[in-house]
Amino acid sequence: MNQNPTTADDCQPPTATGEPTVSIVTVYYNRAAHVTESIRSLLQQSFTNIEVVVVDDGSTDDTLQVLGRIDDPRLRVIEQQNAGFVVAINRAIRASRGRYVAIHGSGDRSLPERIEAQAAVLDAEPQVGVVGCYVRNQDPFDPSKFEDFKARNGLNFFDALLRQALFTHGEVMFRRQLFDRVGGYREFFRFAQDRDLWLRMSRFADYRIVERPLYQRFKLEDGVGTSAEKLILQGVLSDFAVQCALSRGTDGKDLLDRYGAVAPLLRRPSKALANRYYGFARLMLLAGKLADAQRMLDAARAEAPTARVRILRIFLWIRRKAPWTWSFLLRPTLFATTRLRAIAAGTNRANPASSFQHQ
């Protein structure tokens, strides 16, 4: 049996010699059906000088019991009452010991050479602080298929992050010193905490993408992408992270640093966010989630009432009022253009959320 779960009094990093090079950290909340394969993918890495630090964030199913049946001295389990992903992942990192920290999304799988390849980049390129890789995203239209997310190398790290996702979060490795320098994940960002972290890290380091698919990302039944409310909140916080980054002054402080919890009141409406919500609304309409599509379109219109938002609202009206026209004319057209957009972008736009979440 694995050692007993760690309690609140012993979550600090051990001081024993022979510390691992890489600490892989992950958080689980009610993932009993996914834990075994997900953790196995970490313990079977070709790079063996690792530790795996897991926080069970107050699961109410058998997640903790399943973790306890995994027998490997490199695995350490921390049990806590449910406090949310950001609190849990910060705690996992504080409890870890490696000079490099690798994130692993709950229920996802890291391919065997992932840790070795990413650690090699950090070893060889001291200017690089954050390393991703190509990611195989599960297709929500056909769960048996995967489509690759392929971010580009060679971009200006900060400028690129203002416009796009370079990582899906779960596949990222970074330097502990860099994480500590920027203050870790900020608990204000219940969602989009990764974009906020990368933007702050990009002030001090470069990034690199390992141009091989080394990570599999699965669409879980209760993830962010299953809830219109979560997607709207994630979008607002992601956009606010960008506006915080742009507001940072010569004193190093941004809107959140200066104004605290009232800072979001200063967020400006965003056409980019309207386009993001529009993309989600397209998918929800195709999936027949009409109420969710309506909520997403309302959120998009509040940000920027663009022509494409108005057109999709008409499509939604036709879906409700003229189902034959929708089924035989509009839906095939909308589905085909959604697929073409995904192919042209070289990424899985069928799942545009950039962050993994467990709640």
C-alpha positions, 0 to 999 in steps of 0.5 A: 500500500502507498503511504498514508495521505499527508495531513495539513501539518506535514505538507512542507517539502521534506529535507531528505537528500537525493531530491528529485529533479522534476516534481510532477504535481496534480490535483484530483476532485472526484476522479476515481474512474480516471486516477489509475491510468492518469497516475500510471502515465506519470510513474512510467515516464522514461525520466525516473528522477521524479516525484509525483505530488497529488492533492485530493481536493476533498473528493466525495467519491473513491478517488482517495482510496484509489490513490492509496492503492498505488504502491510507488515510493515516488508518489505522495498524496496530500488530503485536504478539504475541498478548497478549489483548484488554485489553492490545491495546486499551490499547495502541491507545488509548495510540498514538492522538492524538484527544481523543475515543476511539471503540471499534469491535468486531472484525468489526462495522460502524459506520454512516456517521454514527456518529462525527459524531453521537457527537462532536457530543454530547461537543462540546455536553454537557461533563458527558457522558463516554461516548456510545453509540447504538442497536445492530443485533445479528445474530440468532443464530437467523436471521443474516439478521435484526437486532434493535435494542439500545436502551438508555435515556437519563436513568438514573443512570449508576452505578445503571443499570450495577449492574443492566444493560448500557447499551452493547455496548462496540463502539459507545462513544465517550468522552473521553480525559481521562476514560479516563486519569483512571480508569486505562484498562482493567484487565488483570485483567478478561479479560472484562467489562473494559468494564463495569468501565471504565464503572463507574469512569467513572460516578463522574466523568461522565454518559452519553448514548445517540444514539437511532438505530441507528448500529452493526451487531454481528455474531455471529462464529464464535469469540466469547464467545457460542460457549463456555460456559466463556467465558460463565461467566468473563465472567459472574463477572468482570462480577458481580465488577466490580459488587461492586468498584464497590460496595466502593469506599471513601472512599480511592477503592480497591475490592476489586481495588485493595486485595487484587489477584489474591486479591480474587475470593475475596471475591466473593459468590454472586449471584442476578442472575448465576444469572439471567444464566446461566439465560438463556444456558442457555435459548438453548443448550438451544434450539440443541441444545447440551446439554452447554453448557446443562448447564454453564451450569445448573450454574453458575447453581445454584452462584450461586443454586438458583432455581425457574426453574433447577430447571425448566430442568434438568427440560426438559434431562432431558426433551430427553435422555430424551423427544425427542418431548415436547421437540420437539413441546411444550416446545421451541415453548413455550420458543422463544416465551417467549424471543422474547417476552422479547426483544421486551418488553425492547426488546433482543436477549436472544438474544445477552445478552453485553454485551461484544465479544471477539476471543478 
